[in-house]
Amino acid sequence: MPQTQRPLPPVPSLSEHQQRGWRCCWCRYPLSPGYDQAVGEVPVKPPNGAAYTVFLRACADTAECAEREKQQHPEETP
Ligand SMILES: [Zn+2]
């Protein structure tokens, strides 16, 4: 089943928990084993500081995730 690729959120906007893969990178839901999926490695290059990579994770249930994300960003602007 092909999965729709959602654009990853900009890493600086994520909380530490999200950057560490403890919470969903989109809806901030606390993740648990079996209920999450890896969504990608994102290289981060701070303007001053060493570059690093974050390994983002997200809810395995993308439909529920999208629903939660909507509730958290009701007035999201593009
Ligand atoms: Zn989620």
N, CA, C, O and the ligand as a Tripos MOL2 file, in Angstrom:
@<TRIPOS>MOLECULE
protein
  313   311    79     0     0
PROTEIN
NO_CHARGES

@<TRIPOS>ATOM
      1 N           0.8560   -1.2000    0.0000 N.3       1 MET1
      2 CA          0.0000    0.0000    0.0000 C.3       1 MET1
      3 C           0.8830    1.2380    0.0000 C.2       1 MET1
      4 O           1.6230    1.4670    0.9570 O.2       1 MET1
      5 N           0.8210    2.0220   -1.0310 N.am      2 PRO2
      6 CA          1.6700    3.2260   -1.0620 C.3       2 PRO2
      7 C           1.1980    4.2420   -0.0430 C.2       2 PRO2
      8 O          -0.0010    4.4610    0.1350 O.2       2 PRO2
      9 N           2.1410    4.8440    0.6080 N.am      3 GLN3
     10 CA          1.7910    5.7850    1.6560 C.3       3 GLN3
     11 C           1.9770    7.2040    1.1430 C.2       3 GLN3
     12 O           2.9870    7.5310    0.5180 O.2       3 GLN3
     13 N           1.0100    8.0160    1.4120 N.am      4 THR4
     14 CA          1.1180    9.4030    0.9900 C.3       4 THR4
     15 C           2.2410   10.0810    1.7740 C.2       4 THR4
     16 O           2.2790   10.0360    3.0040 O.2       4 THR4
     17 N           3.1180   10.6840    1.0600 N.am      5 GLN5
     18 CA          4.2120   11.3710    1.7330 C.3       5 GLN5
     19 C           3.7650   12.7520    2.1740 C.2       5 GLN5
     20 O           3.4340   13.6180    1.3640 O.2       5 GLN5
     21 N           3.7660   12.9230    3.4620 N.am      6 ARG6
     22 CA          3.4430   14.2600    3.9630 C.3       6 ARG6
     23 C           4.7390   15.0100    4.1220 C.2       6 ARG6
     24 O           5.7560   14.4280    4.5000 O.2       6 ARG6
     25 N           4.7140   16.2970    3.8390 N.am      7 PRO7
     26 CA          5.9420   17.0660    4.0370 C.3       7 PRO7
     27 C           6.3130   17.0930    5.5130 C.2       7 PRO7
     28 O           5.4640   17.3130    6.3760 O.2       7 PRO7
     29 N           7.5770   16.8680    5.7880 N.am      8 LEU8
     30 CA          8.0070   16.8890    7.1770 C.3       8 LEU8
     31 C           8.0240   18.3190    7.6940 C.2       8 LEU8
     32 O           8.3790   19.2490    6.9710 O.2       8 LEU8
     33 N           7.6410   18.4810    8.9430 N.am      9 PRO9
     34 CA          7.6390   19.8280    9.5180 C.3       9 PRO9
     35 C           9.0690   20.3180    9.7030 C.2       9 PRO9
     36 O           9.9860   19.5160    9.8750 O.2       9 PRO9
     37 N           9.2600   21.6290    9.6680 N.am     10 PRO10
     38 CA         10.6070   22.1690    9.9000 C.3      10 PRO10
     39 C          11.0800   21.8380   11.3050 C.2      10 PRO10
     40 O          10.3820   22.0970   12.2850 O.2      10 PRO10
     41 N          12.2580   21.2700   11.3920 N.am     11 VAL11
     42 CA         12.7590   20.7740   12.6760 C.3      11 VAL11
     43 C          12.8230   21.8420   13.7730 C.2      11 VAL11
     44 O          12.4790   21.5480   14.9170 O.2      11 VAL11
     45 N          13.2520   23.0700   13.4640 N.am     12 PRO12
     46 CA         13.3120   24.0670   14.5520 C.3      12 PRO12
     47 C          11.9610   24.3340   15.2010 C.2      12 PRO12
     48 O          11.9080   24.8310   16.3260 O.2      12 PRO12
     49 N          10.8700   24.0160   14.5150 N.am     13 SER13
     50 CA          9.5430   24.2460   15.0950 C.3      13 SER13
     51 C           9.1240   23.0960   16.0030 C.2      13 SER13
     52 O           8.0920   23.1840   16.6680 O.2      13 SER13
     53 N           9.8980   22.0310   16.0420 N.am     14 LEU14
     54 CA          9.5100   20.8560   16.8210 C.3      14 LEU14
     55 C          10.0420   20.9370   18.2420 C.2      14 LEU14
     56 O          11.0780   21.5450   18.5100 O.2      14 LEU14
     57 N           9.3090   20.3110   19.1360 N.am     15 SER15
     58 CA          9.7660   20.2320   20.5190 C.3      15 SER15
     59 C          10.9010   19.2200   20.6240 C.2      15 SER15
     60 O          11.1410   18.4380   19.7040 O.2      15 SER15
     61 N          11.5920   19.2470   21.7580 N.am     16 GLU16
     62 CA         12.6820   18.2900   21.9430 C.3      16 GLU16
     63 C          12.1520   16.8530   21.8540 C.2      16 GLU16
     64 O          12.7960   15.9790   21.2740 O.2      16 GLU16
     65 N          10.9920   16.6280   22.4250 N.am     17 HIS17
     66 CA         10.4150   15.2860   22.3930 C.3      17 HIS17
     67 C          10.1230   14.8350   20.9770 C.2      17 HIS17
     68 O          10.2960   13.6660   20.6330 O.2      17 HIS17
     69 N           9.6790   15.7720   20.1650 N.am     18 GLN18
     70 CA          9.3950   15.4170   18.7760 C.3      18 GLN18
     71 C          10.6890   15.1350   18.0180 C.2      18 GLN18
     72 O          10.7590   14.2170   17.2000 O.2      18 GLN18
     73 N          11.7140   15.9420   18.3040 N.am     19 GLN19
     74 CA         12.9780   15.7360   17.6070 C.3      19 GLN19
     75 C          13.6180   14.4200   17.9960 C.2      19 GLN19
     76 O          14.3550   13.8290   17.2070 O.2      19 GLN19
     77 N          13.3410   13.9530   19.2110 N.am     20 ARG20
     78 CA         13.9170   12.6910   19.6620 C.3      20 ARG20
     79 C          13.0770   11.4970   19.2590 C.2      20 ARG20
     80 O          13.4670   10.3550   19.5040 O.2      20 ARG20
     81 N          11.9340   11.7420   18.6460 N.am     21 GLY21
     82 CA         11.1130   10.6270   18.1970 C.3      21 GLY21
     83 C          10.2330   10.0630   19.2940 C.2      21 GLY21
     84 O           9.7050    8.9590   19.1550 O.2      21 GLY21
     85 N          10.0680   10.7940   20.3740 N.am     22 TRP22
     86 CA          9.1980   10.3330   21.4500 C.3      22 TRP22
     87 C           7.7540   10.7140   21.1820 C.2      22 TRP22
     88 O           6.8150   10.0660   21.6440 O.2      22 TRP22
     89 N           7.6100   11.7860   20.4200 N.am     23 ARG23
     90 CA          6.2600   12.2080   20.0770 C.3      23 ARG23
     91 C           6.1460   12.3670   18.5730 C.2      23 ARG23
     92 O           7.1350   12.5820   17.8730 O.2      23 ARG23
     93 N           4.9130   12.2550   18.0930 N.am     24 CYS24
     94 CA          4.6630   12.3820   16.6630 C.3      24 CYS24
     95 C           5.1210   13.7570   16.1690 C.2      24 CYS24
     96 O           4.8520   14.7770   16.8030 O.2      24 CYS24
     97 N           5.8150   13.7680   15.0320 N.am     25 CYS25
     98 CA          6.3460   15.0310   14.5280 C.3      25 CYS25
     99 C           5.2440   15.9140   13.9710 C.2      25 CYS25
    100 O           5.4520   17.1120   13.7760 O.2      25 CYS25
    101 N           4.0740   15.3420   13.7110 N.am     26 TRP26
    102 CA          2.9850   16.1630   13.1840 C.3      26 TRP26
    103 C           1.9630   16.5510   14.2510 C.2      26 TRP26
    104 O           1.6270   17.7260   14.3940 O.2      26 TRP26
    105 N           1.4690   15.5620   15.0010 N.am     27 CYS27
    106 CA          0.3620   15.8670   15.9130 C.3      27 CYS27
    107 C           0.8000   15.8810   17.3850 C.2      27 CYS27
    108 O          -0.0130   16.1280   18.2750 O.2      27 CYS27
    109 N           2.0840   15.6160   17.6300 N.am     28 ARG28
    110 CA          2.6440   15.6810   18.9950 C.3      28 ARG28
    111 C           2.1100   14.6050   19.9140 C.2      28 ARG28
    112 O           2.3090   14.6790   21.1270 O.2      28 ARG28
    113 N           1.4460   13.6230   19.3770 N.am     29 TYR29
    114 CA          0.9120   12.5480   20.2100 C.3      29 TYR29
    115 C           2.0640   11.7250   20.7670 C.2      29 TYR29
    116 O           2.9930   11.3940   20.0300 O.2      29 TYR29
    117 N           2.0220   11.3870   22.0610 N.am     30 PRO30
    118 CA          3.0930   10.5490   22.6140 C.3      30 PRO30
    119 C           3.0710    9.1630   21.9690 C.2      30 PRO30
    120 O           2.0350    8.5000   21.9280 O.2      30 PRO30
    121 N           4.2090    8.7470   21.4780 N.am     31 LEU31
    122 CA          4.2710    7.4920   20.7310 C.3      31 LEU31
    123 C           4.6400    6.3270   21.6360 C.2      31 LEU31
    124 O           5.3210    6.5000   22.6470 O.2      31 LEU31
    125 N           4.1880    5.1510   21.2650 N.am     32 SER32
    126 CA          4.5760    3.9460   21.9830 C.3      32 SER32
    127 C           4.9340    2.8840   20.9520 C.2      32 SER32
    128 O           4.4720    2.9400   19.8120 O.2      32 SER32
    129 N           5.7580    1.9170   21.3490 N.am     33 PRO33
    130 CA          6.1850    0.8830   20.4070 C.3      33 PRO33
    131 C           4.9750    0.1650   19.8040 C.2      33 PRO33
    132 O           4.0480   -0.2180   20.5170 O.2      33 PRO33
    133 N           5.0010   -0.0060   18.5080 N.am     34 GLY34
    134 CA          3.8890   -0.6620   17.8360 C.3      34 GLY34
    135 C           2.8430    0.3120   17.3460 C.2      34 GLY34
    136 O           1.9730   -0.0270   16.5450 O.2      34 GLY34
    137 N           2.9480    1.5270   17.8450 N.am     35 TYR35
    138 CA          1.9680    2.5180   17.4290 C.3      35 TYR35
    139 C           2.6670    3.7120   16.7670 C.2      35 TYR35
    140 O           2.1430    4.8250   16.7470 O.2      35 TYR35
    141 N           3.8320    3.4560   16.2420 N.am     36 ASP36
    142 CA          4.5610    4.5410   15.6040 C.3      36 ASP36
    143 C           5.2910    4.0240   14.3720 C.2      36 ASP36
    144 O           5.3960    2.8170   14.1590 O.2      36 ASP36
    145 N           5.7790    4.9290   13.5890 N.am     37 GLN37
    146 CA          6.5420    4.5710   12.3990 C.3      37 GLN37
    147 C           7.6080    5.6350   12.1870 C.2      37 GLN37
    148 O           7.4340    6.8000   12.5450 O.2      37 GLN37
    149 N           8.7190    5.2030   11.5930 N.am     38 ALA38
    150 CA          9.7630    6.1660   11.2650 C.3      38 ALA38
    151 C           9.3500    6.9130   10.0070 C.2      38 ALA38
    152 O           8.8870    6.3080    9.0400 O.2      38 ALA38
    153 N           9.5150    8.2060   10.0250 N.am     39 VAL39
    154 CA          9.1290    8.9690    8.8420 C.3      39 VAL39
    155 C          10.3250    9.5850    8.1290 C.2      39 VAL39
    156 O          10.1950   10.0630    7.0020 O.2      39 VAL39
    157 N          11.4590    9.5770    8.7580 N.am     40 GLY40
    158 CA         12.6120   10.0590    8.0080 C.3      40 GLY40
    159 C          13.6880   10.6900    8.8530 C.2      40 GLY40
    160 O          13.4770   11.1220    9.9860 O.2      40 GLY40
    161 N          14.8520   10.7190    8.2420 N.am     41 GLU41
    162 CA         15.9880   11.4020    8.8580 C.3      41 GLU41
    163 C          16.0610   12.7930    8.2660 C.2      41 GLU41
    164 O          15.9740   12.9700    7.0510 O.2      41 GLU41
    165 N          16.2180   13.7640    9.1190 N.am     42 VAL42
    166 CA         16.2920   15.1370    8.6370 C.3      42 VAL42
    167 C          17.5950   15.7750    9.1140 C.2      42 VAL42
    168 O          17.8170   15.9210   10.3160 O.2      42 VAL42
    169 N          18.4440   16.1480    8.1770 N.am     43 PRO43
    170 CA         19.6730   16.8320    8.5750 C.3      43 PRO43
    171 C          19.3770   18.2530    9.0160 C.2      43 PRO43
    172 O          18.6290   18.9770    8.3600 O.2      43 PRO43
    173 N          19.9630   18.6400   10.1190 N.am     44 VAL44
    174 CA         19.7450   19.9830   10.6490 C.3      44 VAL44
    175 C          21.0830   20.7050   10.6770 C.2      44 VAL44
    176 O          22.0990   20.1670   11.1180 O.2      44 VAL44
    177 N          21.0500   21.9370   10.1930 N.am     45 LYS45
    178 CA         22.2810   22.7230   10.2010 C.3      45 LYS45
    179 C          22.0290   24.0430   10.8920 C.2      45 LYS45
    180 O          21.6200   25.0090   10.2470 O.2      45 LYS45
    181 N          22.2600   24.1040   12.1770 N.am     46 PRO46
    182 CA         22.0510   25.3590   12.8930 C.3      46 PRO46
    183 C          23.0060   26.4260   12.3770 C.2      46 PRO46
    184 O          24.1340   26.1250   11.9850 O.2      46 PRO46
    185 N          22.5450   27.6820   12.3790 N.am     47 PRO47
    186 CA         23.3960   28.7800   11.8890 C.3      47 PRO47
    187 C          24.7200   28.8460   12.6540 C.2      47 PRO47
    188 O          25.7690   29.1190   12.0690 O.2      47 PRO47
    189 N          24.6640   28.5980   13.9440 N.am     48 ASN48
    190 CA         25.9180   28.5190   14.6870 C.3      48 ASN48
    191 C          25.8850   27.2780   15.5460 C.2      48 ASN48
    192 O          25.1300   27.1880   16.5140 O.2      48 ASN48
    193 N          26.7220   26.3180   15.1740 N.am     49 GLY49
    194 CA         26.6970   25.0500   15.8830 C.3      49 GLY49
    195 C          26.9250   23.9130   14.9170 C.2      49 GLY49
    196 O          26.9210   24.0880   13.6990 O.2      49 GLY49
    197 N          27.1210   22.7610   15.4830 N.am     50 ALA50
    198 CA         27.4220   21.5970   14.6600 C.3      50 ALA50
    199 C          26.1560   21.0320   14.0320 C.2      50 ALA50
    200 O          25.0800   21.0550   14.6290 O.2      50 ALA50
    201 N          26.3090   20.5320   12.8340 N.am     51 ALA51
    202 CA         25.1770   19.9130   12.1580 C.3      51 ALA51
    203 C          24.8570   18.5690   12.8070 C.2      51 ALA51
    204 O          25.7380   17.8770   13.3180 O.2      51 ALA51
    205 N          23.5820   18.2220   12.7740 N.am     52 TYR52
    206 CA         23.1770   16.9330   13.3160 C.3      52 TYR52
    207 C          21.9860   16.4160   12.5380 C.2      52 TYR52
    208 O          21.4610   17.0920   11.6530 O.2      52 TYR52
    209 N          21.5700   15.2150   12.8770 N.am     53 THR53
    210 CA         20.4490   14.5990   12.1820 C.3      53 THR53
    211 C          19.3950   14.2000   13.1870 C.2      53 THR53
    212 O          19.7110   13.6180   14.2250 O.2      53 THR53
    213 N          18.1560   14.5050   12.8930 N.am     54 VAL54
    214 CA         17.0820   14.0390   13.7600 C.3      54 VAL54
    215 C          16.3420   12.9100   13.0440 C.2      54 VAL54
    216 O          16.2100   12.9080   11.8200 O.2      54 VAL54
    217 N          15.8740   11.9680   13.8230 N.am     55 PHE55
    218 CA         15.1340   10.8350   13.2830 C.3      55 PHE55
    219 C          13.6860   10.9960   13.7270 C.2      55 PHE55
    220 O          13.3260   10.6890   14.8630 O.2      55 PHE55
    221 N          12.8820   11.4760   12.8170 N.am     56 LEU56
    222 CA         11.5020   11.7790   13.1860 C.3      56 LEU56
    223 C          10.6320   10.5320   13.1240 C.2      56 LEU56
    224 O          10.8350    9.6460   12.2950 O.2      56 LEU56
    225 N           9.6650   10.4910   14.0200 N.am     57 ARG57
    226 CA          8.7100    9.3940   14.0500 C.3      57 ARG57
    227 C           7.2950    9.9780   14.0870 C.2      57 ARG57
    228 O           7.0920   11.1440   14.4260 O.2      57 ARG57
    229 N           6.3470    9.1520   13.7380 N.am     58 ALA58
    230 CA          4.9650    9.6200   13.7080 C.3      58 ALA58
    231 C           4.0300    8.4720   14.0110 C.2      58 ALA58
    232 O           4.4490    7.3160   14.0720 O.2      58 ALA58
    233 N           2.7660    8.7900   14.2010 N.am     59 CYS59
    234 CA          1.7650    7.7840   14.4790 C.3      59 CYS59
    235 C           1.6750    6.7950   13.3160 C.2      59 CYS59
    236 O           1.7980    7.1760   12.1520 O.2      59 CYS59
    237 N           1.4620    5.5330   13.6430 N.am     60 ALA60
    238 CA          1.2930    4.5310   12.6040 C.3      60 ALA60
    239 C          -0.0410    4.7440   11.8880 C.2      60 ALA60
    240 O          -0.1690    4.4720   10.6940 O.2      60 ALA60
    241 N          -1.0130    5.2260   12.6250 N.am     61 ASP61
    242 CA         -2.3260    5.4700   12.0370 C.3      61 ASP61
    243 C          -2.3670    6.8930   11.4820 C.2      61 ASP61
    244 O          -2.6110    7.8530   12.2130 O.2      61 ASP61
    245 N          -2.1270    7.0100   10.1920 N.am     62 THR62
    246 CA         -2.0070    8.3490    9.6020 C.3      62 THR62
    247 C          -3.3340    9.0930    9.5820 C.2      62 THR62
    248 O          -3.3540   10.3220    9.6370 O.2      62 THR62
    249 N          -4.4390    8.3640    9.5050 N.am     63 ALA63
    250 CA         -5.7410    9.0260    9.4900 C.3      63 ALA63
    251 C          -6.0150    9.6840   10.8430 C.2      63 ALA63
    252 O          -6.4330   10.8390   10.9180 O.2      63 ALA63
    253 N          -5.7680    8.9190   11.9090 N.am     64 GLU64
    254 CA         -5.9630    9.4790   13.2460 C.3      64 GLU64
    255 C          -5.0100   10.6450   13.4720 C.2      64 GLU64
    256 O          -5.3720   11.6600   14.0680 O.2      64 GLU64
    257 N          -3.7960   10.4780   12.9860 N.am     65 CYS65
    258 CA         -2.7720   11.5020   13.1540 C.3      65 CYS65
    259 C          -3.2040   12.8070   12.4870 C.2      65 CYS65
    260 O          -3.1080   13.8810   13.0810 O.2      65 CYS65
    261 N          -3.6750   12.7030   11.2590 N.am     66 ALA66
    262 CA         -4.0980   13.8940   10.5270 C.3      66 ALA66
    263 C          -5.2500   14.5850   11.2490 C.2      66 ALA66
    264 O          -5.3390   15.8120   11.2880 O.2      66 ALA66
    265 N          -6.1350   13.7570   11.8220 N.am     67 GLU67
    266 CA         -7.2760   14.2990   12.5610 C.3      67 GLU67
    267 C          -6.7880   15.0750   13.7930 C.2      67 GLU67
    268 O          -7.2510   16.1820   14.0710 O.2      67 GLU67
    269 N          -5.8540   14.4750   14.5150 N.am     68 ARG68
    270 CA         -5.3150   15.1450   15.6990 C.3      68 ARG68
    271 C          -4.5720   16.4180   15.3150 C.2      68 ARG68
    272 O          -4.6570   17.4350   16.0040 O.2      68 ARG68
    273 N          -3.8500   16.3480   14.2140 N.am     69 GLU69
    274 CA         -3.0860   17.5230   13.7860 C.3      69 GLU69
    275 C          -4.0360   18.6770   13.4720 C.2      69 GLU69
    276 O          -3.7570   19.8310   13.7970 O.2      69 GLU69
    277 N          -5.1530   18.3520   12.8430 N.am     70 LYS70
    278 CA         -6.1320   19.3940   12.4960 C.3      70 LYS70
    279 C          -6.6470   20.0880   13.7480 C.2      70 LYS70
    280 O          -6.8210   21.3070   13.7820 O.2      70 LYS70
    281 N          -6.8910   19.2660   14.7950 N.am     71 GLN71
    282 CA         -7.4180   19.8480   16.0240 C.3      71 GLN71
    283 C          -6.3990   20.7490   16.7060 C.2      71 GLN71
    284 O          -6.7590   21.6840   17.4200 O.2      71 GLN71
    285 N          -5.1250   20.4580   16.4780 N.am     72 GLN72
    286 CA         -4.1020   21.2510   17.1380 C.3      72 GLN72
    287 C          -3.7600   22.5230   16.3730 C.2      72 GLN72
    288 O          -3.2910   23.5050   16.9480 O.2      72 GLN72
    289 N          -4.0010   22.4860   15.0750 N.am     73 HIS73
    290 CA         -3.7010   23.6800   14.2640 C.3      73 HIS73
    291 C          -4.9530   24.0960   13.4880 C.2      73 HIS73
    292 O          -4.9890   24.0200   12.2600 O.2      73 HIS73
    293 N          -5.9620   24.5320   14.2130 N.am     74 PRO74
    294 CA         -7.2180   24.8510   13.5310 C.3      74 PRO74
    295 C          -7.0990   26.0190   12.5680 C.2      74 PRO74
    296 O          -7.8520   26.1140   11.5990 O.2      74 PRO74
    297 N          -6.1810   26.8780   12.8280 N.am     75 GLU75
    298 CA         -6.0760   28.0610   11.9490 C.3      75 GLU75
    299 C          -4.7180   28.1090   11.2640 C.2      75 GLU75
    300 O          -4.1500   29.1770   11.0310 O.2      75 GLU75
    301 N          -4.2280   26.9510   10.9580 N.am     76 GLU76
    302 CA         -2.9090   26.9020   10.3400 C.3      76 GLU76
    303 C          -2.8730   27.6580    9.0190 C.2      76 GLU76
    304 O          -3.7500   27.5020    8.1690 O.2      76 GLU76
    305 N          -1.8600   28.4630    8.8700 N.am     77 THR77
    306 CA         -1.6820   29.1860    7.6120 C.3      77 THR77
    307 C          -0.5490   28.5270    6.8420 C.2      77 THR77
    308 O           0.4290   28.0580    7.4240 O.2      77 THR77
    309 N          -0.6980   28.4990    5.5310 N.am     78 PRO78
    310 CA          0.3160   27.8070    4.7420 C.3      78 PRO78
    311 C           1.6770   28.5190    4.7460 C.2      78 PRO78
    312 O           2.6250   28.0430    4.1200 O.2      78 PRO78
    313 ZN          0.6040   11.8880   14.7880 Zn       79 ZN79
@<TRIPOS>BOND
     1     1     2 1
     2     2     3 1
     3     3     4 2
     4     3     5 am
     5     5     6 1
     6     6     7 1
     7     7     8 2
     8     7     9 am
     9     9    10 1
    10    10    11 1
    11    11    12 2
    12    11    13 am
    13    13    14 1
    14    14    15 1
    15    15    16 2
    16    15    17 am
    17    17    18 1
    18    18    19 1
    19    19    20 2
    20    19    21 am
    21    21    22 1
    22    22    23 1
    23    23    24 2
    24    23    25 am
    25    25    26 1
    26    26    27 1
    27    27    28 2
    28    27    29 am
    29    29    30 1
    30    30    31 1
    31    31    32 2
    32    31    33 am
    33    33    34 1
    34    34    35 1
    35    35    36 2
    36    35    37 am
    37    37    38 1
    38    38    39 1
    39    39    40 2
    40    39    41 am
    41    41    42 1
    42    42    43 1
    43    43    44 2
    44    43    45 am
    45    45    46 1
    46    46    47 1
    47    47    48 2
    48    47    49 am
    49    49    50 1
    50    50    51 1
    51    51    52 2
    52    51    53 am
    53    53    54 1
    54    54    55 1
    55    55    56 2
    56    55    57 am
    57    57    58 1
    58    58    59 1
    59    59    60 2
    60    59    61 am
    61    61    62 1
    62    62    63 1
    63    63    64 2
    64    63    65 am
    65    65    66 1
    66    66    67 1
    67    67    68 2
    68    67    69 am
    69    69    70 1
    70    70    71 1
    71    71    72 2
    72    71    73 am
    73    73    74 1
    74    74    75 1
    75    75    76 2
    76    75    77 am
    77    77    78 1
    78    78    79 1
    79    79    80 2
    80    79    81 am
    81    81    82 1
    82    82    83 1
    83    83    84 2
    84    83    85 am
    85    85    86 1
    86    86    87 1
    87    87    88 2
    88    87    89 am
    89    89    90 1
    90    90    91 1
    91    91    92 2
    92    91    93 am
    93    93    94 1
    94    94    95 1
    95    95    96 2
    96    95    97 am
    97    97    98 1
    98    98    99 1
    99    99   100 2
   100    99   101 am
   101   101   102 1
   102   102   103 1
   103   103   104 2
   104   103   105 am
   105   105   106 1
   106   106   107 1
   107   107   108 2
   108   107   109 am
   109   109   110 1
   110   110   111 1
   111   111   112 2
   112   111   113 am
   113   113   114 1
   114   114   115 1
   115   115   116 2
   116   115   117 am
   117   117   118 1
   118   118   119 1
   119   119   120 2
   120   119   121 am
   121   121   122 1
   122   122   123 1
   123   123   124 2
   124   123   125 am
   125   125   126 1
   126   126   127 1
   127   127   128 2
   128   127   129 am
   129   129   130 1
   130   130   131 1
   131   131   132 2
   132   131   133 am
   133   133   134 1
   134   134   135 1
   135   135   136 2
   136   135   137 am
   137   137   138 1
   138   138   139 1
   139   139   140 2
   140   139   141 am
   141   141   142 1
   142   142   143 1
   143   143   144 2
   144   143   145 am
   145   145   146 1
   146   146   147 1
   147   147   148 2
   148   147   149 am
   149   149   150 1
   150   150   151 1
   151   151   152 2
   152   151   153 am
   153   153   154 1
   154   154   155 1
   155   155   156 2
   156   155   157 am
   157   157   158 1
   158   158   159 1
   159   159   160 2
   160   159   161 am
   161   161   162 1
   162   162   163 1
   163   163   164 2
   164   163   165 am
   165   165   166 1
   166   166   167 1
   167   167   168 2
   168   167   169 am
   169   169   170 1
   170   170   171 1
   171   171   172 2
   172   171   173 am
   173   173   174 1
   174   174   175 1
   175   175   176 2
   176   175   177 am
   177   177   178 1
   178   178   179 1
   179   179   180 2
   180   179   181 am
   181   181   182 1
   182   182   183 1
   183   183   184 2
   184   183   185 am
   185   185   186 1
   186   186   187 1
   187   187   188 2
   188   187   189 am
   189   189   190 1
   190   190   191 1
   191   191   192 2
   192   191   193 am
   193   193   194 1
   194   194   195 1
   195   195   196 2
   196   195   197 am
   197   197   198 1
   198   198   199 1
   199   199   200 2
   200   199   201 am
   201   201   202 1
   202   202   203 1
   203   203   204 2
   204   203   205 am
   205   205   206 1
   206   206   207 1
   207   207   208 2
   208   207   209 am
   209   209   210 1
   210   210   211 1
   211   211   212 2
   212   211   213 am
   213   213   214 1
   214   214   215 1
   215   215   216 2
   216   215   217 am
   217   217   218 1
   218   218   219 1
   219   219   220 2
   220   219   221 am
   221   221   222 1
   222   222   223 1
   223   223   224 2
   224   223   225 am
   225   225   226 1
   226   226   227 1
   227   227   228 2
   228   227   229 am
   229   229   230 1
   230   230   231 1
   231   231   232 2
   232   231   233 am
   233   233   234 1
   234   234   235 1
   235   235   236 2
   236   235   237 am
   237   237   238 1
   238   238   239 1
   239   239   240 2
   240   239   241 am
   241   241   242 1
   242   242   243 1
   243   243   244 2
   244   243   245 am
   245   245   246 1
   246   246   247 1
   247   247   248 2
   248   247   249 am
   249   249   250 1
   250   250   251 1
   251   251   252 2
   252   251   253 am
   253   253   254 1
   254   254   255 1
   255   255   256 2
   256   255   257 am
   257   257   258 1
   258   258   259 1
   259   259   260 2
   260   259   261 am
   261   261   262 1
   262   262   263 1
   263   263   264 2
   264   263   265 am
   265   265   266 1
   266   266   267 1
   267   267   268 2
   268   267   269 am
   269   269   270 1
   270   270   271 1
   271   271   272 2
   272   271   273 am
   273   273   274 1
   274   274   275 1
   275   275   276 2
   276   275   277 am
   277   277   278 1
   278   278   279 1
   279   279   280 2
   280   279   281 am
   281   281   282 1
   282   282   283 1
   283   283   284 2
   284   283   285 am
   285   285   286 1
   286   286   287 1
   287   287   288 2
   288   287   289 am
   289   289   290 1
   290   290   291 1
   291   291   292 2
   292   291   293 am
   293   293   294 1
   294   294   295 1
   295   295   296 2
   296   295   297 am
   297   297   298 1
   298   298   299 1
   299   299   300 2
   300   299   301 am
   301   301   302 1
   302   302   303 1
   303   303   304 2
   304   303   305 am
   305   305   306 1
   306   306   307 1
   307   307   308 2
   308   307   309 am
   309   309   310 1
   310   310   311 1
   311   311   312 2
@<TRIPOS>SUBSTRUCTURE
     1 MET1         2 RESIDUE 1 A MET
     2 PRO2         6 RESIDUE 1 A PRO
     3 GLN3        10 RESIDUE 1 A GLN
     4 THR4        14 RESIDUE 1 A THR
     5 GLN5        18 RESIDUE 1 A GLN
     6 ARG6        22 RESIDUE 1 A ARG
     7 PRO7        26 RESIDUE 1 A PRO
     8 LEU8        30 RESIDUE 1 A LEU
     9 PRO9        34 RESIDUE 1 A PRO
    10 PRO10       38 RESIDUE 1 A PRO
    11 VAL11       42 RESIDUE 1 A VAL
    12 PRO12       46 RESIDUE 1 A PRO
    13 SER13       50 RESIDUE 1 A SER
    14 LEU14       54 RESIDUE 1 A LEU
    15 SER15       58 RESIDUE 1 A SER
    16 GLU16       62 RESIDUE 1 A GLU
    17 HIS17       66 RESIDUE 1 A HIS
    18 GLN18       70 RESIDUE 1 A GLN
    19 GLN19       74 RESIDUE 1 A GLN
    20 ARG20       78 RESIDUE 1 A ARG
    21 GLY21       82 RESIDUE 1 A GLY
    22 TRP22       86 RESIDUE 1 A TRP
    23 ARG23       90 RESIDUE 1 A ARG
    24 CYS24       94 RESIDUE 1 A CYS
    25 CYS25       98 RESIDUE 1 A CYS
    26 TRP26      102 RESIDUE 1 A TRP
    27 CYS27      106 RESIDUE 1 A CYS
    28 ARG28      110 RESIDUE 1 A ARG
    29 TYR29      114 RESIDUE 1 A TYR
    30 PRO30      118 RESIDUE 1 A PRO
    31 LEU31      122 RESIDUE 1 A LEU
    32 SER32      126 RESIDUE 1 A SER
    33 PRO33      130 RESIDUE 1 A PRO
    34 GLY34      134 RESIDUE 1 A GLY
    35 TYR35      138 RESIDUE 1 A TYR
    36 ASP36      142 RESIDUE 1 A ASP
    37 GLN37      146 RESIDUE 1 A GLN
    38 ALA38      150 RESIDUE 1 A ALA
    39 VAL39      154 RESIDUE 1 A VAL
    40 GLY40      158 RESIDUE 1 A GLY
    41 GLU41      162 RESIDUE 1 A GLU
    42 VAL42      166 RESIDUE 1 A VAL
    43 PRO43      170 RESIDUE 1 A PRO
    44 VAL44      174 RESIDUE 1 A VAL
    45 LYS45      178 RESIDUE 1 A LYS
    46 PRO46      182 RESIDUE 1 A PRO
    47 PRO47      186 RESIDUE 1 A PRO
    48 ASN48      190 RESIDUE 1 A ASN
    49 GLY49      194 RESIDUE 1 A GLY
    50 ALA50      198 RESIDUE 1 A ALA
    51 ALA51      202 RESIDUE 1 A ALA
    52 TYR52      206 RESIDUE 1 A TYR
    53 THR53      210 RESIDUE 1 A THR
    54 VAL54      214 RESIDUE 1 A VAL
    55 PHE55      218 RESIDUE 1 A PHE
    56 LEU56      222 RESIDUE 1 A LEU
    57 ARG57      226 RESIDUE 1 A ARG
    58 ALA58      230 RESIDUE 1 A ALA
    59 CYS59      234 RESIDUE 1 A CYS
    60 ALA60      238 RESIDUE 1 A ALA
    61 ASP61      242 RESIDUE 1 A ASP
    62 THR62      246 RESIDUE 1 A THR
    63 ALA63      250 RESIDUE 1 A ALA
    64 GLU64      254 RESIDUE 1 A GLU
    65 CYS65      258 RESIDUE 1 A CYS
    66 ALA66      262 RESIDUE 1 A ALA
    67 GLU67      266 RESIDUE 1 A GLU
    68 ARG68      270 RESIDUE 1 A ARG
    69 GLU69      274 RESIDUE 1 A GLU
    70 LYS70      278 RESIDUE 1 A LYS
    71 GLN71      282 RESIDUE 1 A GLN
    72 GLN72      286 RESIDUE 1 A GLN
    73 HIS73      290 RESIDUE 1 A HIS
    74 PRO74      294 RESIDUE 1 A PRO
    75 GLU75      298 RESIDUE 1 A GLU
    76 GLU76      302 RESIDUE 1 A GLU
    77 THR77      306 RESIDUE 1 A THR
    78 PRO78      310 RESIDUE 1 A PRO
    79 ZN79       313 GROUP 0 **** ****
